[in-house]
Amino acid sequence: MLFWFLVFSAASLLLTPTFWSKRHIVWQIVKLVFAFVYGGVIVGYLQLMDETVSAVIMQLGFIYPLVLAADLAVMMTGRAGRTGKNRPKDESKKAGGPAAGVRLGFGVAAIVLAGWIALALLYPLFVKDELYRIVEAKETSDKIAATDIQHIPTVPKETAGYVADKLIGGIPKASYYQLGELTRQKIGSEEFWLAPIEYKGLFESWNAKSLPGFIKVSAEDKDRPATFVDQDSFVYSPSAFFGHDLMRKVRSEYPRDILRFAGFEPDENEKPYWIVSYGHYRNFRGGFELDGAIIVDAVTGEMTKYGLNELPDFVDFAVPAEVAFDYNQWHAKYKHGWWNTLFGKKDIYQVTEWDTDEEVIGLFGPDKEMYWFTDHTTRGTNSMVGYTLMNGRTGEYTYYTGTKGMSDGKAAIEAVNNTFLKDAWTGTNSILYNIYGEEAWYIPVIDTKGVLRKIAIVNARNTQIVAYGDTKQNAFNSYKVRMAASKNSTNDAPTDAADKKEITGKVLRLGEMTVENITLIQILLEGSDKVFMANPQAIIYAPFMKEGDTVRLTYTDTEEQIVSVDQLFNVTLGK
């Protein structure tokens, strides 16, 4: 606050002609008040502007020409009012007279304003290709790693919010509080939705004095009750005011860093912390690059600054969601610079805009790391050209390009919505996973209140394959059956060779099941506890198989009990 008051005071007083004329005392006081209100209060205290050279140029470049113009107008008015004996005798004899000085002053104001317009508004347009290079995207045509379906979260954000909101009512002084932002995090080996309790407003913060804690909702088990984690005397927060305002607290300690709020995250012992990311601009005030995170103890306000490669183990994300979204936008739009967005429009894609309040979706990968996910489409279509995963700790950005023929997340949600049109249930939080060797959209289905109703899985290459169930396991079982039913001799579902296995054995039992008017053959082999499903439309000799025959099966190993057969050879028949 003091820094910006001094900056604006210096510009408004020392860099204006009326100050040096030693007249217009009231006008000098007006400028000083303006410096305090606009510079000290608005820019310094409310906006919490960083104290850097680029910030000073950005703030003064527009305001100073206006102040200088007003100052010159006041000076002209004062001179016009001094007539007769009050006008200095030698004033008109000075070279060029007072008019020349005024013209010079207005010229300076115009030049400064023009420079600010060029630097703040025009310059960023011509370095858009630099934004693309900031991303440093690692492109690959590989599929994402296969997912352990046991740890795919079941509970969507809307359901977690519905459950957590109801829990707030049982907290003491509940009328002072509201639910903060829900984020998906790991505590131990389990995923949770976590939300801090926040103040509703200024007067509520005065009355409450402190925040009571946070709410934890299981992201994996919809039947587990939400829990309130009591952390009394939790005082630092984005919703607090004055000295307890989180960002103001951090800014007071780190005045020159470019700060971005990341979120709330407790450690493994449920001690609450706030994560505030910091970084720098590559191009004047544009092109934010992340350098690390400042971790703030929510109770004591103690702060520790870490580089990205130094973060404590409990931190799941130091990359804010808004930064991940910006990187996706830069990568999708500016490969060939700004002009290309107007003319030619080569290699321009569109980042999917989800119908929820999330710009990118958080998920945990098979490596247990947290990632920000979204997909890219060609403009005006639901045809996916790629999808991205940005590591929440390191900022590493990977762009997956092997998506030919795949539909984006919004198309998958539309397929789910059409399935439950009569019930008015909708899909949400669609996330792409590698399921059984190929990409599929995993979509929780909720009602109008946000209550979880079903789990749906949509094949990314064929959105007509929609499976669902009351539980996650039921949904996966249904998806396996539908995938087996969808296979035919000309359109086998793609699989990774590394996931394929072969088994030879004697047929112990045979069964049948019908899915979408296709009869599938179920096979039990001696010595194996798996149930093998074969589609006779794809494997033409499967219907001639008998109990006691020796068969050789090729299948995609999912480490589950029910698996789909890709190839079948009847050793007994030789076919």
Number of C-alpha atoms within 10 A of each C-alpha: 19 12 14 25 23 16 17 25 21 14 18 27 21 12 14 20 18 22 16 10 9 9 13 15 11 9 16 19 12 13 19 20 15 18 24 22 16 18 27 24 18 17 19 22 19 14 14 20 22 21 18 13 11 14 15 15 17 17 18 21 20 18 19 20 24 17 20 23 19 14 24 20 14 15 20 15 11 13 13 10 11 11 9 8 7 9 13 10 9 8 10 12 9 9 9 9 12 16 11 12 14 18 12 12 19 19 14 15 21 16 13 18 19 15 15 21 15 12 17 18 11 12 15 19 13 12 16 21 20 19 25 22 15 15 21 14 18 11 14 13 11 11 16 19 15 18 18 15 17 10 17 19 22 23 24 24 22 21 24 26 22 14 20 24 15 10 17 19 13 10 15 11 14 15 13 20 21 18 18 21 14 21 17 24 25 23 16 10 8 13 22 23 25 29 25 27 24 24 26 16 14 13 11 17 19 13 10 17 13 21 26 23 22 26 26 22 26 23 24 19 17 19 8 10 13 19 15 21 15 15 17 12 14 23 27 25 26 19 20 24 18 11 12 17 15 23 21 23 19 20 19 13 10 16 16 16 18 21 23 22 20 20 22 26 28 22 16 13 9 14 16 20 24 25 27 24 27 26 16 17 13 13 15 17 16 16 22 21 18 22 19 23 28 23 24 24 19 26 18 12 19 12 18 10 16 16 16 19 10 12 19 12 9 15 21 25 27 28 30 20 24 15 18 25 20 17 24 29 20 21 26 19 23 24 19 17 19 17 14 16 15 9 8 10 15 13 14 20 22 19 25 22 15 16 11 12 8 14 19 27 21 23 22 22 19 17 8 12 15 23 27 23 24 26 25 27 22 17 13 8 11 17 19 26 20 24 21 23 25 25 24 24 23 22 25 15 22 18 20 21 17 17 19 11 12 21 24 28 30 20 19 31 26 15 20 27 18 14 18 16 12 8 11 12 22 24 27 24 24 25 22 25 24 18 23 26 23 19 23 27 26 32 25 29 29 21 17 11 10 19 20 24 17 22 24 29 29 27 24 25 20 15 20 13 18 22 23 24 18 13 16 23 14 16 20 22 19 19 24 19 23 21 19 26 24 20 21 16 11 7 9 13 17 13 16 12 9 9 14 15 13 14 12 16 17 21 18 16 14 16 11 11 12 12 13 9 8 15 15 23 21 19 21 19 22 14 10 13 11 15 20 23 25 29 26 20 17 21 17 14 14 20 13 11 18 17 13 14 16 21 22 16 19 17 21 19 18 19 11 11 12 18 22 25 25 25 15 21 18 19 14 14 12 8 12
